[in-house]
Amino acid sequence: MARERKTSDSDTDTTTINEGDENMEASTSNGNENKQTLFQAIDDENILADVLAGARGKGDYKTVMEAFINAGIRLAQIPLDSGLFDGKKPQTVKTGFDNVKTSKAPPEGADQVQVVKKNDQIYLLNKAVSS
């Protein structure tokens, strides 16, 4: 059974921004009690560079698949020890490529590409290219 909602004005959640000398914090408060920090701004460029170095966009898989299809190659191995997918688990990379194939706007010819995981390696096989 669902619990009853409180209707008192003092019990409503509010979001406030507290400005400090070095950073901003967004807090939510239930009245004047139980303040909880939601996020803390970071101005350090070194931290930003470190975060971005490990980030991979969703478009990386699509870009690689498009390049593979356009190259007209029958079989290619995706390196997991360098490049865009350095440090990624094989299953994660396979899932990324499979998701490209089933996306709303897959690259032309993606339906002919088979993604294979074998011995912790990822291979793209273009069935449209004859051997």
Contact map, one row per residue, 1 for C-alpha under 8 A:
11100000000000000000000000000000000000000000000000000000000000000000000000000000000000000000000000000000000000000000000000000000000
11110000000000000000000000000000000000000000000000000000000000000000000000000000000000000000000000000000000000000000000000000000000
11111000000000000000000000000000000000000000000000000000000000000000000000000000000000000000000000000000000000000000000000000000000
01111100000000000000000000000000000000000000000000000000000000000000000000000000000000000000000000000000000000000000000000000000000
00111110000000000000000000000000000000000000000000000000000000000000000000000000000000000000000000000000000000000000000000000000000
00011111001000000000000000000000000000000000000000000000000000000000000000000000000000000000000000000000000000000000000000000000000
00001111101100000000000000000000000000000000000000000000000000000000000000000000000000000000000000000000000000000000000000000000000
00000111111100000000000000000000000000000000000000000000000000000000000000000000000000000000000000000000000000000000000000000000000
00000011111100000000000000000000000000000000000000000000000000000000000000000000000000000000000000000000000000000000000000000000000
00000001111100000000000000000110000000000000000000000000000000000000000000000000000000000000000000000000000000000000000000000000000
00000111111110000000000000000110000000000000000000000000000000000000000000000000000000000000000000000000000000000000000000000000000
00000011111111000000000000000110000000000000000000000000000000000000000000000000000000000000000000000000000000000000000000000000000
00000000001111100000000000011110000000000000000000000000000000000000000000000000000000000000000000000000000000000000000000000000000
00000000000111110000000000011110000000000000000000000000000000000000000000000000000000000000000000000000000000000000000000000000000
00000000000011111000000001111000000000000000000000000000000000000000000000000000000000000000000000000000000000000000000000000000000
00000000000001111100000001111000000000000000000000000000000000000000000000000000000000000000000000000000000000000000000000000000000
00000000000000111110000111100000000000000000000000000000000000000000000000000000000000000000000000000000000000000000000000000000000
00000000000000011111000111100000000000000000000000000000000000000000000000000000000000000000000000000000000000000000000000000000000
00000000000000001111101110000000000000000000000000000000000000000000000000000000000000000000000000000000000000000000000000000000000
00000000000000000111111110000000000000000000000000000000000000000000000000000000000000000000000000000000000000000000000000000000000
00000000000000000011111000000000000000000000000000000000000000000000000000000000000000000000000000000000000000000000000000000000000
00000000000000000001111100000000000000000000000000000000000000000000000000000000000000000000000000000000000000000000000000000000000
00000000000000000011111110000000000000011110000000000000000000000000000000000000000000000000000000000000000000000000000000000000000
00000000000000001111011111000000000000011000000000000000000000000000000000000000000000000000000000000000000000000000000000000000000
00000000000000001111001111100000000011111000000000000000000000000000000000000000000000000000000000000000000000000000000000000000000
00000000000000111100000111110000000011110000000000000000000000000000000000000000000000000000000000000000000000000000000000000000000
00000000000000111100000011111000001111100000000000000000000000000000000000000000000000000000000000000000000000000000000000000000000
00000000000011110000000001111100001111000000000000000000000000000000000000000000000000000000000000000000000000000000000000000000000
00000000000011110000000000111111111100000000000000000000000000000000000000000000000000000000000000000000000000000000000000000000000
00000000011111000000000000011111111000000000000000000000000000000000000000000000000000000000000000000000000000000000000000000000000
00000000011111000000000000001111100000000000000000000000000000000000000000000000000000000000000000000000000000000000000000000000000
00000000000000000000000000001111111000000000000000000000000000000000000000000000000000000000000000000000000000000000000000000000000
00000000000000000000000000001111111000000000000000000000000000000000000000000000000000000000000000000000000000000000000000000000000
00000000000000000000000000001101111100000000000000000000000000000000000000000000000000000000000000000000000000000000000000000000000
00000000000000000000000000111101111110000000000000000000000000000000000000000000000000000000000000000000000000000000000000000000000
00000000000000000000000000111000011111000000000000000000000000000000000000000000000000000000000000000000000000000000000000000000000
00000000000000000000000011110000001111110000000000000000000000000000000000000000000000000000000000000000000000000000000000000000000
00000000000000000000000011110000000111110000000000000000000000000000000000000000000000000000000000000000000000000000000000000000000
00000000000000000000000011100000000011111000000000000000000000000000000000000000000000000000000000000000000000000000000000000000000
00000000000000000000001111000000000011111100000000000000000000000000000000000000000000000000000000000000000000000000000000000000000
00000000000000000000001110000000000000111110000000000000000000000000000000000000000000000000000000000000000000000000000000000000000
00000000000000000000001000000000000000011111001000000000000000000000000000000000000000000000000000000000000000000000000000000000000
00000000000000000000001000000000000000001111100100000000000000000000000000000000000000000000000000000000000000000000000000000000000
00000000000000000000000000000000000000000111111100000000000000000000000000000000000000000000000000000000000000000000000000000000000
00000000000000000000000000000000000000000011111110000000000000000000000000000000000000000000000000000000000000000000000000000000000
00000000000000000000000000000000000000000001111111000000000000000000000000000000000000000000000000000000000000000000000000000000000
00000000000000000000000000000000000000000101111111100000000000000000000000000000000000000000000000000000000000000000000000000000000
00000000000000000000000000000000000000000011111111110000000000000000000000000000000000000000000000000000000000000000000000000000000
00000000000000000000000000000000000000000000111111111000000000000000000000000000000000000000000000000000000000000000000000000000000
00000000000000000000000000000000000000000000011111111100000000000000000000000000000000000000000000000000000000000000000000000000000
00000000000000000000000000000000000000000000001111111110000000000000000000000000000000000000000000000000000000000000000000000000000
00000000000000000000000000000000000000000000000111111110000000000000000000000000000000000000000000000000000000000000000000000000000
00000000000000000000000000000000000000000000000011111110000000000000000000000000000000000000000000000000000000000000000000000000000
00000000000000000000000000000000000000000000000001111111000000000000000000000000000000000000000000000000000000000000000000000000000
00000000000000000000000000000000000000000000000000111111100000000000000000000000000000000000000000000000000000000000000000000000000
00000000000000000000000000000000000000000000000000000111110100000000000000000000000100000000000000000000000000000000000000000000000
00000000000000000000000000000000000000000000000000000011111100000000000000000000000000000000000000000000000000000000000000000000000
00000000000000000000000000000000000000000000000000000001111111000000000000000000000000000000000000000000000000000000000000000000000
00000000000000000000000000000000000000000000000000000000111111100000000000000000000000000000000000000000000000000000000000000000000
00000000000000000000000000000000000000000000000000000001111111110000000000000000000100000000000000000000000000000000000000000000000
00000000000000000000000000000000000000000000000000000000011111111000000000000000000000000000000110010000000000000000000000000000000
00000000000000000000000000000000000000000000000000000000011111111100000000000000000000000000000010010000011000000000000000000000000
00000000000000000000000000000000000000000000000000000000001111111110000000000000000000000000000000000000000000000000000000000000000
00000000000000000000000000000000000000000000000000000000000111111111000000000000000000000000000000000000000000000000000000000000000
00000000000000000000000000000000000000000000000000000000000011111111100000000000000000000000000010000000001001000000000000000000000
00000000000000000000000000000000000000000000000000000000000001111111110000000000000000000000000000000000001101000000000000000000000
00000000000000000000000000000000000000000000000000000000000000111111111000000000000000000000000000000000000000000000000000000000000
00000000000000000000000000000000000000000000000000000000000000011111111110010000000000000000000000000000000000000000000000000000000
00000000000000000000000000000000000000000000000000000000000000001111111110000000000000000000000000000000000011001000000000000100000
00000000000000000000000000000000000000000000000000000000000000000111111100000000000000000000000000000000000000000000000000000000000
00000000000000000000000000000000000000000000000000000000000000000011111110000000000000000000000000000000000000000000000000000000000
00000000000000000000000000000000000000000000000000000000000000000001111111000000000000000000000000000000000000000000000000000000100
00000000000000000000000000000000000000000000000000000000000000000001101111110000000000000000000000000000000000000000000000000100100
00000000000000000000000000000000000000000000000000000000000000000000000111110000000000000000000000000000000000000000000000001111111
00000000000000000000000000000000000000000000000000000000000000000000000011111000000000000000000000000000000000000000000000111100000
00000000000000000000000000000000000000000000000000000000000000000001000011111100000000000000000000000000000000000000000000111000000
00000000000000000000000000000000000000000000000000000000000000000000000000111110000000000000000000000000000000000000000011110000000
00000000000000000000000000000000000000000000000000000000000000000000000000011111000000000000000000000000000000000000000011110000000
00000000000000000000000000000000000000000000000000000000000000000000000000001111111011000000000000000000000000000000000011000000000
00000000000000000000000000000000000000000000000000000000000000000000000000000111111011111100000000000000000000000000000010000000000
00000000000000000000000000000000000000000000000000000000000000000000000000000011111011100000000000000000000000000000000000000000000
00000000000000000000000000000000000000000000000000000000000000000000000000000011111111100000000000000000000000000000000000000000000
00000000000000000000000000000000000000000000000000000000000000000000000000000011111111000000000000000000000000000000000000000000000
00000000000000000000000000000000000000000000000000000001000100000000000000000000011111000000000000000000000000000000000000000000000
00000000000000000000000000000000000000000000000000000000000000000000000000000011111111110000100000000000000000000000000000000000000
00000000000000000000000000000000000000000000000000000000000000000000000000000011111111110000000000000000000000000000000000000000000
00000000000000000000000000000000000000000000000000000000000000000000000000000001110011111000000000000000000000000000000000000000000
00000000000000000000000000000000000000000000000000000000000000000000000000000001000011111101100000000000000000000000000000000000000
00000000000000000000000000000000000000000000000000000000000000000000000000000001000000111111100000000000000000000000000000000000000
00000000000000000000000000000000000000000000000000000000000000000000000000000001000000011111110000000000000000000000100111000000000
00000000000000000000000000000000000000000000000000000000000000000000000000000000000000001111111000000000000000000000100000000000000
00000000000000000000000000000000000000000000000000000000000000000000000000000000000000011111111100000000000000000000000000000000000
00000000000000000000000000000000000000000000000000000000000000000000000000000000000010011111111110000000000000000000000001000000000
00000000000000000000000000000000000000000000000000000000000000000000000000000000000000000111111111000000000000000011100001000000000
00000000000000000000000000000000000000000000000000000000000000000000000000000000000000000011111111100000000000000000000000000000000
00000000000000000000000000000000000000000000000000000000000010000000000000000000000000000001111111110000000000000000000000000000000
00000000000000000000000000000000000000000000000000000000000011001000000000000000000000000000111111111000000000000010000000000000000
00000000000000000000000000000000000000000000000000000000000000000000000000000000000000000000011111111100000000000010000000000000000
00000000000000000000000000000000000000000000000000000000000000000000000000000000000000000000001111111110000000000000000000000000000
00000000000000000000000000000000000000000000000000000000000011000000000000000000000000000000000111111110011001000000000000000000000
00000000000000000000000000000000000000000000000000000000000000000000000000000000000000000000000011111110011001100000000000000000000
00000000000000000000000000000000000000000000000000000000000000000000000000000000000000000000000001111111010000000000000000000000000
00000000000000000000000000000000000000000000000000000000000000000000000000000000000000000000000000111111110000000000000000000000000
00000000000000000000000000000000000000000000000000000000000000000000000000000000000000000000000000000111110000000000000000000000000
00000000000000000000000000000000000000000000000000000000000000000000000000000000000000000000000000000011111000000000000000000000000
00000000000000000000000000000000000000000000000000000000000001000000000000000000000000000000000000011111111101000000000000000000000
00000000000000000000000000000000000000000000000000000000000001001100000000000000000000000000000000011000111111000000000000000000000
00000000000000000000000000000000000000000000000000000000000000000100000000000000000000000000000000000000011111100000000000000000000
00000000000000000000000000000000000000000000000000000000000000000000100000000000000000000000000000000000001111111000000000000001000
00000000000000000000000000000000000000000000000000000000000000001100100000000000000000000000000000011000011111111000000000000000000
00000000000000000000000000000000000000000000000000000000000000000000000000000000000000000000000000001000000111111100000000000000000
00000000000000000000000000000000000000000000000000000000000000000000000000000000000000000000000000000000000011111100000000000111000
00000000000000000000000000000000000000000000000000000000000000000000100000000000000000000000000000000000000011111110000000011111000
00000000000000000000000000000000000000000000000000000000000000000000000000000000000000000000000000000000000000111111000000011110000
00000000000000000000000000000000000000000000000000000000000000000000000000000000000000000000010011000000000000001111100001111000000
00000000000000000000000000000000000000000000000000000000000000000000000000000000000000000000010000000000000000000111110001111000000
00000000000000000000000000000000000000000000000000000000000000000000000000000000000000000110010000000000000000000011111111100000000
00000000000000000000000000000000000000000000000000000000000000000000000000000000000000000000000000000000000000000001111111100000000
00000000000000000000000000000000000000000000000000000000000000000000000000000000000000000000000000000000000000000000111110000000000
00000000000000000000000000000000000000000000000000000000000000000000000000000000000000000100000000000000000000000000111111000000000
00000000000000000000000000000000000000000000000000000000000000000000000000001111000000000100000000000000000000000000111111100000000
00000000000000000000000000000000000000000000000000000000000000000000000000001110000000000100110000000000000000000011110111110000000
00000000000000000000000000000000000000000000000000000000000000000000000000111100000000000000000000000000000000000011110011111000000
00000000000000000000000000000000000000000000000000000000000000000000000000111100000000000000000000000000000000001111000001111100000
00000000000000000000000000000000000000000000000000000000000000000000000001110000000000000000000000000000000000001111000000111110000
00000000000000000000000000000000000000000000000000000000000000000000100011100000000000000000000000000000000000011100000000011111100
00000000000000000000000000000000000000000000000000000000000000000000000001000000000000000000000000000000000000011100000000001111110
00000000000000000000000000000000000000000000000000000000000000000000000001000000000000000000000000000000000010011000000000000111110
00000000000000000000000000000000000000000000000000000000000000000000000111000000000000000000000000000000000000000000000000000111111
00000000000000000000000000000000000000000000000000000000000000000000000001000000000000000000000000000000000000000000000000000011111
00000000000000000000000000000000000000000000000000000000000000000000000001000000000000000000000000000000000000000000000000000000111
